[in-house]
Amino acid sequence: MLFRESFLLLSLRNVSSRSRIGLLLLKHRNIICSRLLPWCFDNRWIWQTYLSQLLSFLFSKVT
């Protein structure tokens, strides 16, 4: 695994940072979409619940 990571770093050394990030995102877009985005949508209700409770608490203290 270290060999593969070091080979990847050496092969991308001559590429600028912006295009390197773009290439990595393009290469791994399926992994990003399948793992990261469902996690965000699955846990979105936690943040919505937290924010609604916080706003309810703040408005109850104001009025």
BAFI-742894 format. One record per residue (C-alpha): residue number from 1; residue in three letters; y negated, z negated, x. Coordinates in nm, 4 decimals. Each point is the difference from the previous one (the first is absolute). Example, Ala and Ser with C-alpha at 12.3 -4.5 7.8 and 13.67 -1.06 7.14 Angstrom:
@i:1&aa:ALA&v:0.4500&w:-0.7800&u:1.2300
@i:2&aa:SER&v:-0.3440&w:0.0660&u:0.1370
// end
This chain:
@i:1&aa:MET&v:0.0000&w:0.0000&u:0.0000
@i:2&aa:LEU&v:-0.2405&w:-0.0732&u:0.2858
@i:3&aa:PHE&v:0.0750&w:0.3391&u:0.1523
@i:4&aa:ARG&v:-0.0879&w:0.1777&u:-0.3226
@i:5&aa:GLU&v:-0.3234&w:-0.1963&u:-0.0398
@i:6&aa:SER&v:-0.1035&w:0.0607&u:0.3605
@i:7&aa:PHE&v:0.0817&w:0.3709&u:-0.0331
@i:8&aa:LEU&v:-0.2128&w:0.0162&u:-0.3135
@i:9&aa:LEU&v:-0.2887&w:-0.1709&u:0.1771
@i:10&aa:LEU&v:0.0242&w:0.2312&u:0.3000
@i:11&aa:SER&v:0.0168&w:0.3117&u:-0.2140
@i:12&aa:LEU&v:-0.3063&w:-0.1040&u:-0.2002
@i:13&aa:ARG&v:-0.2071&w:-0.1124&u:0.2977
@i:14&aa:ASN&v:-0.1866&w:0.3314&u:0.0320
@i:15&aa:VAL&v:-0.0851&w:0.0230&u:-0.3691
@i:16&aa:SER&v:-0.3289&w:-0.1421&u:-0.1200
@i:17&aa:SER&v:0.0136&w:-0.3172&u:-0.2062
@i:18&aa:ARG&v:-0.1170&w:0.1579&u:-0.3271
@i:19&aa:SER&v:0.2459&w:0.2841&u:0.0085
@i:20&aa:ARG&v:0.2735&w:-0.2382&u:0.1173
@i:21&aa:ILE&v:-0.0513&w:-0.2205&u:-0.3041
@i:22&aa:GLY&v:-0.0081&w:0.3052&u:-0.2247
@i:23&aa:LEU&v:0.3208&w:0.1355&u:0.1529
@i:24&aa:LEU&v:0.1793&w:-0.3324&u:-0.0333
@i:25&aa:LEU&v:-0.1073&w:-0.0382&u:-0.3619
@i:26&aa:LEU&v:0.1079&w:0.3552&u:-0.0736
@i:27&aa:LYS&v:0.3333&w:-0.0522&u:0.1750
@i:28&aa:HIS&v:0.0756&w:-0.3315&u:-0.1706
@i:29&aa:ARG&v:-0.1609&w:0.0630&u:-0.3396
@i:30&aa:ASN&v:0.3326&w:-0.0286&u:-0.1825
@i:31&aa:ILE&v:0.0658&w:-0.3416&u:0.1549
@i:32&aa:ILE&v:-0.3529&w:-0.1161&u:-0.0775
@i:33&aa:CYS&v:0.0169&w:0.1184&u:-0.3599
@i:34&aa:SER&v:0.3471&w:-0.1384&u:-0.0642
@i:35&aa:ARG&v:-0.0511&w:-0.3418&u:0.1608
@i:36&aa:LEU&v:-0.3667&w:-0.0897&u:-0.0007
@i:37&aa:LEU&v:-0.1322&w:0.1391&u:-0.3263
@i:38&aa:PRO&v:0.2662&w:-0.1500&u:-0.2313
@i:39&aa:TRP&v:-0.0617&w:-0.3379&u:0.1665
@i:40&aa:CYS&v:-0.3704&w:0.0282&u:-0.0785
@i:41&aa:PHE&v:0.0654&w:0.0934&u:-0.3611
@i:42&aa:ASP&v:0.2689&w:-0.2669&u:-0.0425
@i:43&aa:ASN&v:-0.2323&w:-0.2747&u:0.1215
@i:44&aa:ARG&v:-0.3145&w:0.1276&u:-0.1668
@i:45&aa:TRP&v:0.0617&w:-0.2206&u:-0.3041
@i:46&aa:ILE&v:-0.0129&w:-0.3076&u:0.2266
@i:47&aa:TRP&v:-0.3534&w:0.0861&u:0.1084
@i:48&aa:GLN&v:-0.1040&w:0.0896&u:-0.3536
@i:49&aa:THR&v:0.1325&w:-0.3325&u:-0.1297
@i:50&aa:TYR&v:-0.1673&w:-0.1916&u:0.2814
@i:51&aa:LEU&v:-0.3337&w:0.1720&u:-0.0551
@i:52&aa:SER&v:0.0095&w:-0.0473&u:-0.3759
@i:53&aa:GLN&v:0.0791&w:-0.3710&u:0.0389
@i:54&aa:LEU&v:-0.2737&w:-0.0393&u:0.2591
@i:55&aa:LEU&v:-0.2564&w:0.1718&u:-0.2206
@i:56&aa:SER&v:0.1045&w:-0.2073&u:-0.2999
@i:57&aa:PHE&v:-0.0378&w:-0.3175&u:0.2019
@i:58&aa:LEU&v:-0.3411&w:0.0997&u:0.1331
@i:59&aa:PHE&v:-0.1320&w:0.0981&u:-0.3431
@i:60&aa:SER&v:0.1295&w:-0.3225&u:-0.1519
@i:61&aa:LYS&v:-0.1968&w:-0.1981&u:0.2586
@i:62&aa:VAL&v:-0.3166&w:0.1996&u:-0.0608
@i:63&aa:THR&v:-0.0032&w:-0.0309&u:-0.3782
// end
